[in-house]
Amino acid sequence: MTDKLTAAERATHLTPLLDKGWAPVERADAIARTYVFDDFVHAFGFMTRVALEAEKMDHHPEWRNVYATVEVTLTTHDAGGLTMKDIALARRMEALV
Ligand SMILES: C[C@H](O)[C@H](O)[C@H]1CNC2=NC(N)=NC(=O)C2=N1
C-alpha cells in the first residue's frame, strides 16, 4: 500500500478520480482537488468527517480551508510520492462529500 504507484497502477486507479476532479500535482508527486461547499459549516463538517476517517486510516491530507472552500493535496510522505493510501483516502473523501 505504501509503494509508489507504477504507471499501470496509475492508469487503473487514478483515472476514475481524475474524472471526479482530482488532478496530479507533479511538484510533489501528489494529487489535489478543491471542494466548494455552500458555506463554512458544510466545509468544516466535511473536514470533520474526513479527519475521523483519516485518523482511522493513519493517512492524513494536506488541506487548506477558506470559508466554504477546502483545498486538498494527497501524497504519502513516507514513500515520497503517490501510493494506494492516497487513492484510498481520495475515494473515502468522494464518499463523504
Ligand atoms: C507514524 C505514522 O504512521 C506516519 O507518520 C503516517 C501518518 N500519516 C501520514 N499521512 C500521509 N499523508 N503520509 C504519510 O506518510 C503518513 N505517515
PDBQT file of the ligand as one rigid body, heavy atoms in Angstrom, charges set to zero:
ROOT
HETATM    1  C1  LIG A 101       3.734   7.218  12.017  1.00  0.00    +0.000 C 
HETATM    2  C2  LIG A 101       2.605   7.387  11.054  1.00  0.00    +0.000 C 
HETATM    3  O1  LIG A 101       2.033   6.140  10.745  1.00  0.00    +0.000 OA
HETATM    4  C3  LIG A 101       3.053   8.031   9.759  1.00  0.00    +0.000 C 
HETATM    5  O2  LIG A 101       3.752   9.218  10.043  1.00  0.00    +0.000 OA
HETATM    6  C4  LIG A 101       1.929   8.288   8.781  1.00  0.00    +0.000 C 
HETATM    7  C5  LIG A 101       0.870   9.241   9.309  1.00  0.00    +0.000 C 
HETATM    8  N1  LIG A 101       0.101   9.868   8.261  1.00  0.00    +0.000 N 
HETATM    9  C6  LIG A 101       0.602  10.052   7.026  1.00  0.00    +0.000 A 
HETATM   10  N2  LIG A 101      -0.044  10.749   6.113  1.00  0.00    +0.000 NA
HETATM   11  C7  LIG A 101       0.456  10.977   4.907  1.00  0.00    +0.000 A 
HETATM   12  N3  LIG A 101      -0.233  11.721   4.028  1.00  0.00    +0.000 N 
HETATM   13  N4  LIG A 101       1.657  10.495   4.557  1.00  0.00    +0.000 NA
HETATM   14  C8  LIG A 101       2.385   9.752   5.387  1.00  0.00    +0.000 A 
HETATM   15  O3  LIG A 101       3.479   9.300   5.032  1.00  0.00    +0.000 OA
HETATM   16  C9  LIG A 101       1.860   9.493   6.696  1.00  0.00    +0.000 A 
HETATM   17  N5  LIG A 101       2.508   8.752   7.549  1.00  0.00    +0.000 NA
ENDROOT
TORSDOF 0
